Each structure stands twice: as structure tokens, then as C-alpha cells.
Amino acid sequence: HDPFVLVLEHLQDPMNFGSLLRAAEAAGVDGVIFPERGAAPLSATAVKASAGASEHVLLARLPTIGDALHELKVGGLRLVAADQDGPDLAWESDLRGPLAVVVGSEGSGLSGATRRRCDMLVRFPMVGRVASLNAATAGALLLFEVVRQRSA
């Protein structure tokens, strides 16, 4: 099957971290990459929120996310992130093939450098009054849109 990776740039909340590990495992990702510093650690809270998924998904804690993104691209993976200002809707974008889903921090989203490295910035239509989704929710939605497209 095509490689499928989740990259967590600077997620701060251990509950979000655990929720995304759970979603990633359920979506069948090959591995989750996260930074050594500047992000939530794989704490007891994160492990509990993952509902056991942290035991079943390959985790790679790396010194810098930038180097990891570069290596993924060299390896032939496209990088996609959810961004409320993204030009295309997630389900109108081709998310098949070797892919890494990138999730930024809860407050500031993706860093400028990571945003520039992404091949696609996609959005979800917001019809309510709230302008954006929680980082873990947006990441999970994007992971499962990849699953939907791959199984179609």
C-alpha cells in the first residue's frame, strides 16, 4: 500500500496528541512523527487519551520537523495540511498515493516554513458561526478523508 504518515508539528495539548494517535491508528497510518521539543510529550495523559493506540502505531520522535518533512518529500510523499484558508476543499482534493498529513499547533496552526513545504492546503466548509476546528478534529477528519478516497 502507499505510505501514509501523520506529522504533528507543535501540538501542545496532550489530550489532542492522544486523540490524534487514536485516529491515526484507526485510519491505518504507517507512523506518527513528532518533535523532541516544543510539543506535548507522550505523557500518561496522552497515552490514556490514545485509548491504547500508542501501543500499536509506530512513533518517531525527531529533533526537527523540517528535516522530517524534507525526507518525506524526498521519499515521494506529498504533504497535506488542513488550513481554514486553504484554496480547496479536502474532499475535492486528490489525497490518494504516498501522503503525509501534517497538523500544526492548536493556537497558531502551521509554522510558515511548514506551510511553504506543504504540497496541498485543504479546508473543510464551515457553515456554523465558529471559524475553525480543533487541531485534533481537523487532523482526524483529514486522516479519514484519505481513508475514504483510498477505499473508493
N, C-alpha and C positions, 0 to 999 in steps of 0.2 A: 504494500500500500504506500501511498505518498506520505512523506514525512509531515507530521502535524505537531507543532510545538506551541507552548504558551510562554510568553515572556512577560514578566512582571517588572516594570521599570522601577518605580519607587513607591509601591503600595505601602501605606503607613499603618493601617488598621489590621491587627491580627485576625479579626473576625472575617474581614474581606479576603485576606490571604487564604484562610481555611476554606471559605466558601468557594473561592476560585480553584483551589486544589480539588475540592469535591466535584465541581463542574467539569474540570479538566479530565479527571479520571473517568467520570461518567461519559464524557464525549470521546474518550479513547485517544487522548493525546499521547504522544511518544515521550514527552518530557516537559518539565517546567523549569525555566531559567529565572533566577532572581539574584539581585546583587548582594554582596557581602555586607555593604554598609549603606546607610541612608534609606533603609526599608524595614518593614516589620520582620522580625526573626521568626524562624519556625519554632514558636513558643508552644507551651502547653495549651494556651488558648487557641492558637491557630490549628494545632493538631486536633483538638476537640471539635472545632468548627468544621474541620475537613471530614468528620464522621468516618474516620478510618482510611480515607483516600490517600492520606500522606504516606501510608504504608505500601500503597500499590502503584504509585506513579513515580517515575524517575525524576529526581530533583537535582538540579545543578546550581549550586551557589557560586557565582563567579565574581571576580574582582570588579569588572566593569561591564555594564550592559552594552556600551558602544562596541566593544570588541566582539561580544557575543553576536550582536546584530550583524556586524560585518562578516563574521564567519558563517552565519546562517545564509546570508545573501551569496557569499562565495560558493556555498554548498548548494545553491539553486533554489532556495526557499524565497518566496515573496513575503513581504512583511505587510500586515494589515492591522489597522487600529480603528476602533470606534472613536469618532470625533463629532461632536454636535454640529460643527461647521463643515463636516466632510461634504464633498461635492456630490456623492452618490449614495443612494440608499443601500444598505447592506444586502438586501435580497435582490437588488438589481445589478450587483457586482458579481463577477466570477470568482468564487472562493474555492475552486477546485484546484488540484495539483499540490505540489510541495508548498506548505504555508506555515507561517508563524503569526499567531495572534498576539499583539502587543497591547498591554494595559498599562496606562500611566498612573500617576498618584491621584488620590481622591480629591485633593484641593486644586492642584494646578494642572492636572492632566499630564499629557506627554511633554517631555522637555523639547526645546526647539530642535536640538540635534537629532533626537529620536524621531520627531515629526518629519524632518527632512529625509531621514533614512527610509521611512515607510513608502512602500510602493502604492498603497491604497489607504485613504482615509474615508471611512464609510460612516453613515449616520443612520439612526432609527427615527422614524417620523414621530414627533412629539405632538399629540393632539390635546393634551391637558394643559394646565397652567404652569406646571413645573418644567423648567427649561432643559434639564439634563437628568441622566440616570446615575445612580450609584455605580462606582467603578466595577464592583463585583457583578452587579446586574448586567451592565453593558458588556462586560467580558464574557459572561455566561451566555448571553443572547448571541453574541458573535460566534462563540465556540459551537453552539448548536445550529446556527445558520450554516456553518461549514459542514457539520454532520448532515444536515438536511440536503444540501447541494451534492454532497458526495454519495448519498444514498439514492438520489433521484435517478 
